[in-house]
Amino acid sequence: MGVSAKRRPKAQPTTLVLPPQYVDDVISRIDRMFPEMSIHLSRPNGTSAMLLVTLGKVLKVIVVMRSLFIDRTIVRGYSENVYTEDGKLDIWSKSNYQVFQKVTDHATTALLHYQLPQMPDVVVRSFMTWLRSYIKLFQAPCQRCGKFLQDGLPPTWRDFRTLEAFHDTCRQ
């Protein structure tokens, strides 16, 4: 008879836990890569990192991370308050502006697109490169229709490969 299934070792689920210093170094390198983007890293509850990314004078993004895995992003306008009354980053309130609510939805979609568990630093760098494409959120016309506004909104979708701007209805 063949090898019993009982005797084969079971594959253990692995979660990649990286030392906080490694995460800090990766974030620091990404911060230096993009001069128009500033990244402030904090660790309010121990090892999990929270990033406050400021993209020019366009928007601010709160990025909640577990090791080098991005859990959640919240996009707000540059002039919107990103802190709660007690001075902590507000990770639960959505933006007051529809345009940044849409960008938050697109950022969540981007998190699902940029997944490579074996190379989480590449994922974070790719996501930040994608996010940086929003530096011209209010200046770039839609690549399909050529308009700057559609239903009162600029093109909020960015293609994951080309980073070109599209309105929601124009991207299909």
C-alpha positions in Angstrom: 0.0 0.0 0.0 1.0 3.6 -0.5 1.9 6.1 2.1 -0.9 6.7 4.4 -2.6 10.1 4.4 -2.2 10.1 8.2 1.6 10.1 7.9 2.0 13.0 5.4 2.8 16.2 7.2 0.0 18.8 6.9 0.9 22.1 5.5 0.6 24.8 8.2 -1.0 28.0 7.3 1.6 30.8 7.3 1.2 34.4 7.9 4.1 36.6 7.1 5.0 38.7 10.2 7.8 41.0 9.4 9.8 42.9 12.1 8.5 46.5 12.6 12.0 47.8 11.6 11.8 46.1 8.2 8.3 47.6 7.6 9.6 51.1 8.6 12.5 50.7 6.2 10.2 49.7 3.3 7.9 52.7 4.0 10.9 55.0 4.3 12.2 53.9 0.9 8.8 54.4 -0.7 8.6 57.9 0.9 11.9 58.8 -0.7 10.7 57.4 -4.1 7.9 59.9 -4.4 8.8 63.5 -3.6 5.2 64.8 -4.1 3.9 62.3 -1.6 4.7 62.5 2.2 4.2 59.4 4.4 4.0 59.7 8.2 4.1 56.3 9.9 2.7 55.7 13.4 2.0 52.7 15.5 -0.9 53.5 17.8 -1.4 50.0 19.1 1.9 48.2 19.0 3.1 46.5 15.9 0.3 47.5 13.4 1.3 50.5 11.3 -0.9 53.4 10.3 0.2 55.6 7.5 -0.9 59.1 6.8 -0.1 59.7 3.1 -0.4 63.3 1.9 -0.4 63.6 -1.9 0.5 67.1 -2.9 -2.3 69.5 -2.0 -4.9 67.1 -3.4 -5.8 64.5 -0.9 -4.8 62.6 2.3 -5.0 58.8 2.7 -5.1 56.8 5.9 -3.6 53.4 5.3 -4.1 50.8 8.0 -1.5 48.0 7.8 -0.8 44.7 9.5 2.9 44.1 9.0 3.3 44.9 5.2 -0.2 44.0 4.3 -2.7 46.8 3.7 -5.9 46.2 5.5 -7.9 49.4 4.8 -7.6 52.8 3.1 -9.6 55.9 3.7 -9.2 58.8 1.3 -10.1 62.4 2.3 -9.7 65.8 0.8 -6.5 67.7 1.6 -8.3 70.2 3.8 -10.4 67.6 5.6 -9.6 66.7 9.2 -8.1 63.2 9.5 -8.0 63.1 13.3 -10.6 62.3 15.9 -11.2 64.6 18.8 -8.7 62.7 20.9 -5.9 63.2 18.3 -5.9 59.7 16.8 -6.2 59.0 13.1 -9.9 58.7 12.2 -10.1 55.3 10.4 -13.9 55.0 10.4 -15.4 58.3 9.1 -15.7 58.7 5.4 -14.9 61.9 3.5 -17.5 64.6 3.3 -17.0 64.8 -0.5 -18.3 62.3 -3.0 -15.2 62.5 -5.1 -13.0 61.2 -2.3 -15.6 58.6 -1.3 -15.3 57.2 -4.9 -11.5 57.3 -4.7 -11.7 55.4 -1.4 -13.8 52.7 -3.2 -11.3 52.5 -6.0 -8.4 52.2 -3.5 -10.2 49.3 -1.9 -10.5 47.7 -5.3 -6.8 48.4 -5.9 -6.0 46.5 -2.7 -7.7 43.5 -4.1 -5.9 43.9 -7.4 -2.4 44.3 -6.0 -1.9 41.0 -4.1 1.3 39.1 -4.0 1.6 37.5 -0.6 5.2 36.3 -1.3 6.4 39.9 -1.9 4.4 42.3 0.2 6.9 45.1 -0.2 6.3 45.0 -4.0 2.5 45.2 -3.3 2.9 48.3 -1.1 5.2 50.0 -3.6 2.7 49.2 -6.5 -0.2 50.5 -4.5 1.6 53.7 -3.6 2.6 54.1 -7.3 -1.1 53.7 -8.2 -2.1 56.1 -5.5 0.4 58.7 -6.7 -1.4 58.8 -10.0 -4.1 60.8 -8.2 -1.8 63.9 -8.0 -3.6 65.2 -11.1 -7.1 64.2 -9.9 -8.6 67.5 -10.8 -6.3 68.2 -13.8 -6.4 65.1 -15.9 -9.2 64.6 -18.5 -10.9 61.2 -19.0 -8.9 59.1 -21.5 -12.1 57.8 -23.1 -14.5 60.8 -23.4 -11.9 63.6 -23.0 -14.0 65.5 -20.5 -12.8 66.9 -17.1 -16.2 66.5 -15.4 -19.0 64.0 -15.8 -22.0 64.3 -13.4 -20.0 66.9 -11.5 -17.1 64.6 -10.8 -13.6 64.3 -12.3 -12.3 61.0 -13.6 -11.8 59.1 -10.4 -10.8 55.7 -11.8 -7.2 54.9 -12.5 -6.2 51.9 -14.6 -4.1 49.5 -12.6 -1.5 49.0 -15.4 -1.4 52.3 -17.3 -2.5 54.6 -14.5 -4.7 56.5 -17.0 -7.7 58.5 -15.7 -11.3 57.4 -16.5 -14.8 58.3 -15.3 -16.6 55.4 -13.8 -19.0 55.0 -16.8 -16.1 55.4 -19.3 -13.8 52.7 -18.0 -15.7 49.7 -19.4 
